Amino acid sequence: MDGVKMRAASERGLVIEFGQEINPAVNARVHGLAKKLVNEYPEVIQEVVPTYRSLLVYFDPLQISRAALTVKVEQCLRETAEEAVVHEAERIYIPVCYDEEFGPDLSFVASHNGLSEAEVVKIHTSKPYLVYMLGFTPGFPYLGGMDERIATPRLTKPRTRIPAGSVGIAGSQTGFYPLETPGGWQLIGRTPVKAFDPAAKTPFLLEAGVYLQFQAISRAEYEELAETVAAGRYEVRRDRVSLGGVSRA
């Protein structure tokens, strides 16, 4: 069915694969199917786990067989294929301070690509990035769409400690660390915003399918925002992003 394959995963899992290519259109199909299955079959679907190009569905084997679920998935695939794709999603802005203290590798990223540091920051903040999925650590966003002009290899020797909020580049990917952790990404800045807060009503700031856009701020603005975040008063800026432009929410 249009390159889609399904296979078993344990006694209560079904994997639906949408080919080998990673792009926003494929990822949109993954999330479209996930949403439809959860909405239409909540009594049998226990959990859905979307990735770049596949969907893992956990089901209750006491309520439905894998064969019967496969039939329902095929029906959902036909229905979602007939639906018009709406190229609009929520965009969340992440303020980032690109000072040298927070971005010790910014100069290397710039020199590696024959750019100035200011040009790297301008390119990095110029477009929204699709959140394909979360993983690695709680709330860590796997982003797509970074400009190849600032692509930079990982560190040859990973750091043993990367502060929470650090923004980095690794190959053709960019993202930021929700928690303090070891890592090998090239660090170019830091945000005071928490992508994961276990004490919050909604622990995860981001979810797969939304867009994230970095926004450059000064050191003074960073310090002010950090205090606001610590006091629990910070609210992220959000709007809608589409292929035809942006409409404010």
C-alpha positions as CSV (number, residue, x, y, z in Angstrom):
1,M,0.0,0.0,0.0
2,D,1.9,3.0,-1.3
3,G,5.2,1.6,0.0
4,V,3.8,1.1,3.5
5,K,4.9,-2.1,5.3
6,M,3.7,-3.6,8.5
7,R,5.4,-6.1,10.8
8,A,4.9,-7.6,14.3
9,A,6.8,-6.2,17.3
10,S,6.4,-8.4,20.4
11,E,3.0,-9.8,21.4
12,R,1.2,-6.5,21.5
13,G,3.0,-4.4,19.0
14,L,2.6,-3.5,15.3
15,V,5.1,-1.4,13.4
16,I,4.0,0.5,10.3
17,E,6.9,1.7,8.1
18,F,6.5,4.5,5.5
19,G,9.4,3.7,3.3
20,Q,13.1,4.7,3.8
21,E,13.0,8.5,3.1
22,I,13.0,11.0,6.0
23,N,11.1,14.2,5.2
24,P,8.2,16.3,6.5
25,A,5.6,14.8,4.2
26,V,6.4,11.2,5.4
27,N,6.5,12.4,9.0
28,A,3.1,14.1,8.6
29,R,1.7,10.7,7.4
30,V,3.1,9.0,10.5
31,H,1.5,11.5,12.9
32,G,-1.8,11.6,10.9
33,L,-2.1,7.8,11.3
34,A,-1.2,8.0,15.0
35,K,-3.8,10.6,15.7
36,K,-6.5,8.7,13.7
37,L,-5.8,5.4,15.4
38,V,-5.9,6.9,18.9
39,N,-9.1,8.9,18.2
40,E,-11.0,6.1,16.6
41,Y,-9.9,3.0,18.6
42,P,-9.1,4.2,22.1
43,E,-10.5,1.0,23.6
44,V,-7.8,-1.2,21.9
45,I,-4.8,1.2,21.3
46,Q,-2.7,1.5,24.4
47,E,0.1,3.6,23.1
48,V,1.6,5.0,19.8
49,V,5.2,5.8,19.3
50,P,6.0,7.9,16.2
51,T,9.5,8.1,14.7
52,Y,10.9,9.8,11.6
53,R,9.3,7.4,9.2
54,S,7.4,4.7,11.2
55,L,4.8,4.2,13.8
56,L,4.9,1.7,16.6
57,V,1.4,0.8,17.9
58,Y,0.9,-1.0,21.2
59,F,-2.5,-2.7,21.4
60,D,-4.5,-4.8,23.9
61,P,-4.3,-8.4,22.6
62,L,-7.3,-9.3,24.8
63,Q,-9.4,-6.8,22.9
64,I,-8.2,-7.2,19.4
65,S,-6.0,-9.5,17.4
66,R,-3.0,-8.3,15.4
67,A,-4.7,-9.4,12.2
68,A,-7.9,-7.4,13.0
69,L,-5.8,-4.4,13.9
70,T,-3.9,-4.7,10.6
71,V,-7.2,-4.4,8.8
72,K,-8.2,-1.3,10.8
73,V,-4.7,0.3,10.1
74,E,-5.1,-0.4,6.4
75,Q,-8.5,1.3,6.5
76,C,-7.1,4.3,8.3
77,L,-4.3,4.5,5.8
78,R,-6.7,4.7,2.9
79,E,-8.8,7.3,4.6
80,T,-5.8,9.5,5.6
81,A,-4.4,9.2,2.1
82,E,-7.6,10.7,0.7
83,E,-7.5,13.6,3.2
84,A,-6.0,16.9,2.1
85,V,-2.7,17.5,3.8
86,V,-2.8,20.8,5.8
87,H,0.6,22.3,5.9
88,E,0.1,24.2,9.1
89,A,1.3,23.5,12.6
90,E,2.1,25.1,15.9
91,R,5.4,27.0,16.2
92,I,7.1,27.5,19.5
93,Y,9.9,30.1,19.9
94,I,13.0,29.2,21.9
95,P,15.1,32.2,23.0
96,V,18.8,31.5,22.8
97,C,21.9,33.4,24.0
98,Y,24.8,32.8,21.6
99,D,27.5,34.3,23.9
100,E,30.8,32.6,24.0
101,E,30.3,31.3,27.5
102,F,27.2,29.5,26.4
103,G,28.4,28.6,22.9
104,P,32.0,27.6,23.2
105,D,31.9,25.9,19.7
106,L,30.3,28.7,17.8
107,S,33.6,29.9,16.5
108,F,34.5,26.4,15.2
109,V,31.2,26.0,13.5
110,A,31.7,29.4,11.8
111,S,35.3,28.7,10.7
112,H,34.4,25.1,9.6
113,N,31.8,26.6,7.2
114,G,33.7,29.7,6.2
115,L,31.2,32.0,7.9
116,S,31.3,34.6,10.6
117,E,29.7,33.8,14.0
118,A,27.0,36.4,13.3
119,E,26.2,34.6,10.0
120,V,25.9,31.3,11.8
121,V,23.5,32.8,14.3
122,K,21.5,34.4,11.5
123,I,21.2,31.2,9.6
124,H,20.4,29.1,12.7
125,T,17.5,31.4,13.7
126,S,16.2,32.1,10.2
127,K,13.7,29.2,9.9
128,P,11.4,26.9,11.9
129,Y,12.5,23.3,12.5
130,L,10.1,20.4,12.5
131,V,10.2,18.3,15.7
132,Y,10.2,14.8,14.2
133,M,10.3,13.0,17.6
134,L,11.5,13.2,21.2
135,G,14.1,10.9,22.6
136,F,17.7,10.3,23.9
137,T,16.8,12.1,27.2
138,P,13.3,13.2,28.3
139,G,12.1,16.1,26.0
140,F,15.2,16.1,23.7
141,P,13.9,17.2,20.3
142,Y,15.1,15.6,17.1
143,L,14.7,18.4,14.6
144,G,14.7,18.5,10.8
145,G,15.4,21.1,8.3
146,M,18.7,22.7,9.4
147,D,20.5,24.6,6.7
148,E,23.5,22.7,5.3
149,R,25.6,25.9,5.4
150,I,26.1,25.4,9.1
151,A,26.4,21.6,9.2
152,T,29.3,20.6,11.4
153,P,30.7,17.2,12.6
154,R,30.3,16.1,16.2
155,L,33.1,16.6,18.6
156,T,35.9,14.0,18.3
157,K,35.8,13.7,22.1
158,P,32.4,14.1,23.7
159,R,32.0,16.3,26.8
160,T,31.2,14.5,30.1
161,R,28.9,17.4,31.1
162,I,26.7,19.6,29.0
163,P,24.5,22.1,30.9
164,A,20.7,21.9,30.5
165,G,19.4,24.2,27.8
166,S,22.6,24.0,25.7
167,V,21.9,24.4,22.0
168,G,24.1,22.4,19.6
169,I,24.8,21.2,16.1
170,A,25.8,17.6,15.1
171,G,26.2,16.9,11.4
172,S,23.1,18.2,9.7
173,Q,21.0,18.3,12.9
174,T,20.4,20.9,15.6
175,G,18.7,20.7,18.9
176,F,19.0,21.5,22.6
177,Y,19.6,19.5,25.8
178,P,16.7,19.5,28.2
179,L,18.8,18.0,31.0
180,E,22.5,18.1,32.0
181,T,24.1,15.1,30.3
182,P,27.2,14.0,28.5
183,G,27.2,14.7,24.7
184,G,29.2,15.3,21.6
185,W,27.3,18.1,19.9
186,Q,29.0,21.4,18.9
187,L,27.6,23.9,21.4
188,I,26.6,27.3,20.0
189,G,24.3,28.8,22.6
190,R,22.0,28.2,25.5
191,T,18.3,28.8,26.4
192,P,16.9,29.3,29.8
193,V,13.6,27.6,28.7
194,K,12.9,24.2,30.1
195,A,12.0,21.5,27.5
196,F,11.3,19.1,30.3
197,D,10.0,19.9,33.8
198,P,8.8,16.9,35.8
199,A,7.1,19.2,38.3
200,A,5.0,21.0,35.7
201,K,1.4,20.2,34.9
202,T,2.6,19.5,31.3
203,P,6.2,18.1,31.8
204,F,7.1,18.3,28.1
205,L,7.2,21.6,26.3
206,L,7.5,20.1,22.8
207,E,5.8,17.2,21.0
208,A,6.4,15.5,17.7
209,G,4.8,17.4,14.8
210,V,5.2,21.0,16.1
211,Y,7.8,23.4,14.8
212,L,10.5,25.1,16.9
213,Q,12.2,28.4,16.0
214,F,15.3,29.7,17.8
215,Q,15.4,33.4,18.6
216,A,18.6,35.2,19.5
217,I,18.7,37.2,22.7
218,S,21.3,39.1,24.6
219,R,23.1,38.0,27.8
220,A,21.0,40.5,29.8
221,E,17.8,39.1,28.3
222,Y,18.9,35.6,29.1
223,E,19.5,36.5,32.8
224,E,16.1,38.1,33.0
225,L,14.3,35.2,31.3
226,A,16.2,32.7,33.6
227,E,14.8,34.4,36.6
228,T,11.3,34.4,35.1
229,V,11.5,30.7,34.3
230,A,12.8,29.9,37.8
231,A,9.9,31.8,39.3
232,G,7.4,29.8,37.1
233,R,6.1,32.9,35.3
234,Y,7.5,32.3,31.8
235,E,5.2,31.6,29.0
236,V,6.6,30.6,25.6
237,R,5.6,32.5,22.5
238,R,3.5,30.5,20.1
239,D,2.0,31.0,16.7
240,R,1.0,29.0,13.6
241,V,3.4,28.2,10.7
242,S,2.4,27.2,7.2
243,L,3.9,26.9,3.8
244,G,2.1,30.1,2.8
245,G,3.3,32.1,5.7
246,V,2.4,32.6,9.4
247,S,-0.9,33.5,11.0
248,R,-0.8,34.5,14.6
249,A,-2.7,32.3,17.0
